[in-house]
Amino acid sequence: MGFASTLLVIVLLLNFFMLGASRVRAVINGSAMQGVVLGLLAVSVHAHLDLEIVLIALVAGLVKGLLIPRMLMKAMRGGAIRREVEPLVGFMPSLLLCAVTTGGALVFSSTLPLAPQHAGSLLVPTSLATVLAGFLLLITRRKAITQVVGYLVLENGIYVMGLMLLEAMPFLVEVGVLLDLFVAIFVMGIIINHINREFSSLDTSRLTALREE
Amino acid sequence: MIAGVLGVVLCVVVLVVSGLVALGLTRKPQVAGAVAASGVVLGALLGLWPTVRVLAGGASSEASASWSLPGGTLAVGLDPLTAFFLLPMLVLGAVAAVYGREYLLLFADTRRLGFPFFGFNLLIASMVMVVLARNAVLFLVAWETMAIAAALLVSFEHDRPEALRAGWVYLVVAHLGAMCLFVLFLLFKASAGSFDFAAFAQTPPVGSAAVAVAVLALVGFGSKAGFVPLHVWLPEAHAAAPSHVSAILSGVLLKVGFYGLLRVFQLLGTRADWWGPALVALGISSALVAIVVALYQRDFKRALAYSSIENVGVIAVGLGVSFWAGSRGHPRVSALALAGALMHVWNHAVMKGGMFLVAGSVLHGTGTRDLEQLGGLSRRMPVTAVAMTVGVLALSALPPLNGFVSEWLLYLSLLRLGADGAGPLPLLLVGMLALVAALAALAFVRLYGVVLLGQPRSDVARHAHESSRWMTVPMLVLAGLCVAMAVFPGFVLAALDGVRAQVGGPALFPADQLSLGRLGAFNLALWAVVLLGGRLFLGLVVRRPVTEDDTWGCGYPEPTARMQYGARSFSELASEQVLPAMLGPRVTRVKPVGLFPGAARFSADDRDPLTRRWYEPAFARVAGWLASLAWVQRGVLTAYLTYVFAAVLAALLWVSLRSGGAP
């Protein structure tokens, strides 16, 4: 379990890294690394390896570590954005917020009635903290691309939670979730493209026309 | 032919399947219409046989199958009460479907007709399912399907704002009603432990729960039946819907509300003393308000819709008097009133269904429902005029037509109740019902005169054309049914006997049955006299030489069509001098003054008075309150995500606080 815990700590640190980075490229790279780590995690959490788990680890690593980051990089170059210039909440405050939510997640998960084999592990707090970090990314950033990364991180958190249930969950469900994620990011990529073409900017705070007056 | 409830289930299947096929054939409206209409006719024929058998005294039957929905079983049943409401659905449904095929094809160039054909079949199928259902979940599914199908049909002409609005209002009212029904069935479930009607009947709610059930039924089913003040959806929906749908809405759908009331009362078992007076009060106020407002309507179909509310009120009065007299030990009165109310359900289905088809024919021939643009149609649309004559006489409750028979039973019951020494209240009711009848007669004389008689008030009326046989024959069929039901009331009464027993009403006294038979003979004699006399009169007139000349024009040298009484001027005396101003239209006028008067103007806002005076201000006020919450809608994605984030955090916090921090 030692190796798995190390990986989980890396996941948590990557959350902080993404929230603190101003370069969009760095944020995307952070999410890619998180994806790879999650792939490794799937292998390391389980004592006995079988084909299913290895397959899932491989597919998850590939999709999250390679495929999606590549698409995002491409979108970034297309949109000619390098930095998150003016986040709605500054980098320092968002790091602090992340610290608070991570701490909260640790405290909260200790109150949960978990199954004995998960009781001491970092899986649940990491999962919650990652979901909340994804939320924070979504809320505090202006650029559409960073928000997509936020969505990705949120999904990563759910994936960590799913790792606990890997034995219980059928392979198909897991693959279906990955496919869903991929399609969602794909669609977002297209939308980003359209936003960019329409407004020559990817600043989502300008998209308020649908508000009911 | 399959007898029993399965035959009717097969009818539902045929209806839905033919509707779906029609939906698939959207691109070929001719074929789609033929498939859908023949599906309804075939379904009606399949369903009629078991229905008629049950009404003729055959055994009730039930069937049930399991269903994956929690609490739901596919339990259906066919008993006299179901059959009683099923019969007009099937008959009017088949007639209206044949008519509707031709009617909708008029729109074939501008609209896609697949859905209207499918929606009509779905509407009929869901109504049939509502009366068949013996499980609350199944009932509610059918009930909601009925509401949605009807709402979509109402907004058929969806590019007209008033049609969209009508559909919207209908949906809102239907869902408010459905909400009451959900609570109602949950109350039943609480005491019975199951959603099956059979279990409901064994252990019905008692005490305050029973009172709540009865009140919820009055509101939930009353909104469907159209009791004032829950009627606001009704005139809008009836006016906006295609005419064959209006015929179904008014003829059958409103009665489904009565089915629900009677079913719930039957399931409750013991009768509370207040049901009767409550129904009477609701009924008489609905009838009075609606018939007054009907008098002012400028729209042909809206006027008919208000008259529907009036008739619903009359039915409610009949039921109420029957319950009331029953609980006070006047079985003879109770039997008369119940017979009158039930008979009026059928009568109104036939006569108002026919009248809406007439309105559709007029709309088809002229392109307008505006009474101020019609006129002189009796020469241009002779067959429609015949059907309208019968319908108007029936709706005015005049002999020798069926409307008279049922209202006569009602009067008879009230007079007998008065004579039995039940105080002055029944006699007061007689007076109020007579007032309603007089106003109804006034309203229909107005409709008849403005539409059929006089000179055309516009070019469209001048160039009106008669509808094809596919539309005129259905109208004549319904007119013929009106006559038949007036001449043979005994048959109708015999068919009602099973329902009477199921609702728990006493049997009609032999003397009253005999007098009803005599009334039929009287009607027949009257028809003979009228027809023979008419023939003789025509013979005499035809023999006389005819001279053509201008109508007597009150001394004006050049009379024009605009000088005749219009729809508005006909009801002016009533609206300005006699009837309460609260119900009248809001009038704005600039009178011509002085020796050289300037431009004069007159306009009347004939929207529903309750909508205008109560609902619109109330809803506007609520909207005003809610506007202060508009800041929540930032239109910024981030803001919404923050709401979600906050909600998630709050939920986590709540969970961890509730578990008390203990692992």
Interface residues (C-beta under 8 A of the other chain):
Chain A: L88 T101 G104 V107 F108 S110 T111 L112 P113 A119 L128 V131 L132 F135 L136 L138 I139 T140 R142 Q147 T204 S205 L207 T208 A209 L210 R211 E212
Chain B: A630 Q633 R634 G635 V636 L637 T638 L641 T642 V644 F645 V648 L649 L652 V655 S656 S659 G660 G661 A662 P663
